[in-house]
């Protein structure tokens, strides 16, 4: 079965940006959506965070932005 991805909503991206900011990490949303290595770095950091809402948001965005 083919994996179908959808683009994340702007609100989801902004939530991720602010949750990361609370952790002291700046996120460039445009780069996050076009640079797989940058996205992996951001999501990797977020998924190791003790902040459960950040981990959940990161996993959701990671699934939506899955780079082919």
Secondary structure as GFF3:
##gff-version 3
##sequence-region A 1 68
A	DSSP	alpha_helix	10	22	.	.	.	ID=ss1
A	DSSP	alpha_helix	29	34	.	.	.	ID=ss2
A	DSSP	alpha_helix	36	47	.	.	.	ID=ss3
A	DSSP	alpha_helix	52	64	.	.	.	ID=ss4
###
